[in-house]
């Protein structure tokens, strides 16, 4: 659950289980990540089938609602302090897959899985509270007790 809310909370609420160490087809650099490189502003979050109220976004500074992607890293700022997560992508899947790894915890690496799509200047991600591929979301939606978060980000 830490990764799931690391991304959501880190960038949005001041705001993405143990690492499984599996080898897979994820692209840690280049490839799909080059298409995602840039700075994004979180413009929507949905959990349990419900959108978060806009007041939750406007109450935070724009810097605390931004995510920056550079190669195999995702960066977010919380109260003026930047933090980073490892980002792995697999654009060969439909929908495209991503895995986020937090390597800075005192425990083993924390991992979370999800899907993403680019829709014009928007990046839409659906993130599961799990490191298991079987729990990776299949659709860009959340439902009650689904343990997923849907985020919409607009490229700056």
Secondary structure, 3 states (H helix, E strand, C coil): CHHHHHHHHHHCCCCCCECCCCCCCCECCCCHHHHHCEEEEEEEEEECCEECCHHHHHCCCCHHHEEEEECCEEEEEECCEEEEEEEEEECCCCCEEEEEEECCCCCCCEEEEEEEEEECCEEEEEEECCCCHHHCCCCCCCCCCCCEEEEEEEEC
